[in-house]
């Protein structure tokens, strides 16, 4: 499995399940599939370790939508 860090978790962190303190960055993040990431957290205040998971579930936009967004006024004569 590959190491994956997500910006959302690094930016916002997580609250410790035991003491409620904010942990700013995961100790480890790992891909758990094409749309899932598991994060291991360590609270330096109370020593608790816990896991969280993210489900990304983003669908790819249709090709026509991408063309309209990046080539909006393409005129072919």
VOTI-560874 format. One record per residue (C-alpha): residue in one letter; residue number from 0; y, x, z. Coordinates in Angstrom, 2 decimals. Each point is the difference from the previous one (the first is absolute). Layout:
// residues N
<r res="A" n="NUM" north="Y" east="X" up="Z"/>
...
END
This chain:
// residues 77
<r res="X" n="0" north="0.00" east="0.00" up="0.00"/>
<r res="X" n="1" north="3.51" east="1.17" up="-0.75"/>
<r res="X" n="2" north="2.89" east="0.50" up="2.40"/>
<r res="X" n="3" north="2.70" east="-2.60" up="-0.58"/>
<r res="X" n="4" north="3.22" east="-0.42" up="1.97"/>
<r res="X" n="5" north="2.09" east="-3.08" up="-0.60"/>
<r res="X" n="6" north="3.75" east="0.10" up="0.28"/>
<r res="X" n="7" north="0.11" east="-3.39" up="1.75"/>
<r res="X" n="8" north="-2.02" east="1.24" up="2.96"/>
<r res="X" n="9" north="1.73" east="3.35" up="0.24"/>
<r res="X" n="10" north="3.40" east="-1.74" up="-0.04"/>
<r res="X" n="11" north="-0.71" east="-2.84" up="2.43"/>
<r res="X" n="12" north="-2.88" east="1.31" up="2.07"/>
<r res="X" n="13" north="-2.19" east="-2.16" up="2.20"/>
<r res="X" n="14" north="0.05" east="-1.17" up="3.60"/>
<r res="X" n="15" north="-2.67" east="1.36" up="2.32"/>
<r res="X" n="16" north="-2.62" east="-2.64" up="0.80"/>
<r res="X" n="17" north="-0.14" east="1.15" up="3.65"/>
<r res="X" n="18" north="3.57" east="0.77" up="1.12"/>
<r res="X" n="19" north="2.15" east="-1.43" up="-2.83"/>
<r res="X" n="20" north="1.86" east="3.25" up="-0.76"/>
<r res="X" n="21" north="0.96" east="0.57" up="-3.64"/>
<r res="X" n="22" north="-2.02" east="2.70" up="-1.76"/>
<r res="X" n="23" north="1.99" east="1.21" up="-2.99"/>
<r res="X" n="24" north="-2.68" east="1.55" up="-2.21"/>
<r res="X" n="25" north="-3.78" east="-0.27" up="-0.28"/>
<r res="X" n="26" north="-2.17" east="2.98" up="0.88"/>
<r res="X" n="27" north="-2.11" east="-0.73" up="-3.07"/>
<r res="X" n="28" north="-0.01" east="-2.47" up="-2.89"/>
<r res="X" n="29" north="-2.92" east="-0.55" up="-2.31"/>
<r res="X" n="30" north="-0.75" east="-2.15" up="-3.00"/>
<r res="X" n="31" north="-2.60" east="-2.66" up="0.77"/>
<r res="X" n="32" north="-0.16" east="-1.32" up="-3.55"/>
<r res="X" n="33" north="2.33" east="-0.58" up="-2.93"/>
<r res="X" n="34" north="2.25" east="-2.38" up="1.97"/>
<r res="X" n="35" north="-0.58" east="0.99" up="3.66"/>
<r res="X" n="36" north="1.23" east="2.84" up="2.21"/>
<r res="X" n="37" north="-1.16" east="0.72" up="3.58"/>
<r res="X" n="38" north="2.33" east="1.83" up="2.43"/>
<r res="X" n="39" north="-0.97" east="1.83" up="3.21"/>
<r res="X" n="40" north="2.78" east="0.07" up="2.62"/>
<r res="X" n="41" north="0.32" east="2.03" up="3.21"/>
<r res="X" n="42" north="2.49" east="-1.06" up="2.67"/>
<r res="X" n="43" north="1.48" east="3.10" up="1.64"/>
<r res="X" n="44" north="1.23" east="-2.09" up="2.94"/>
<r res="X" n="45" north="-3.33" east="-1.40" up="1.29"/>
<r res="X" n="46" north="-2.57" east="1.87" up="-2.13"/>
<r res="X" n="47" north="-1.41" east="-3.12" up="-1.65"/>
<r res="X" n="48" north="-1.46" east="0.26" up="-3.49"/>
<r res="X" n="49" north="-0.20" east="-3.05" up="-2.27"/>
<r res="X" n="50" north="-0.40" east="-0.95" up="-3.64"/>
<r res="X" n="51" north="1.92" east="-2.29" up="-2.31"/>
<r res="X" n="52" north="-0.67" east="-0.96" up="-3.59"/>
<r res="X" n="53" north="2.17" east="-1.02" up="-2.95"/>
<r res="X" n="54" north="-1.03" east="-2.18" up="-2.88"/>
<r res="X" n="55" north="2.23" east="0.76" up="-2.98"/>
<r res="X" n="56" north="-1.38" east="-2.61" up="-2.42"/>
<r res="X" n="57" north="2.61" east="0.64" up="-2.66"/>
<r res="X" n="58" north="-0.86" east="-1.38" up="-3.41"/>
<r res="X" n="59" north="1.03" east="1.83" up="-3.13"/>
<r res="X" n="60" north="2.67" east="-1.85" up="-2.02"/>
<r res="X" n="61" north="-0.91" east="-1.10" up="-3.52"/>
<r res="X" n="62" north="0.86" east="2.42" up="-2.82"/>
<r res="X" n="63" north="2.53" east="-2.45" up="-1.45"/>
<r res="X" n="64" north="1.89" east="-0.05" up="3.31"/>
<r res="X" n="65" north="0.14" east="3.81" up="0.06"/>
<r res="X" n="66" north="1.27" east="0.12" up="-3.58"/>
<r res="X" n="67" north="2.75" east="-2.53" up="0.77"/>
<r res="X" n="68" north="1.06" east="1.92" up="3.10"/>
<r res="X" n="69" north="0.12" east="3.49" up="-1.52"/>
<r res="X" n="70" north="0.87" east="-0.85" up="-3.63"/>
<r res="X" n="71" north="2.15" east="-3.14" up="0.39"/>
<r res="X" n="72" north="1.91" east="-0.07" up="-3.31"/>
<r res="X" n="73" north="-2.30" east="1.81" up="-2.39"/>
<r res="X" n="74" north="0.72" east="-1.33" up="-3.49"/>
<r res="X" n="75" north="-2.48" east="0.77" up="-2.71"/>
<r res="X" n="76" north="1.09" east="-0.81" up="-3.55"/>
END
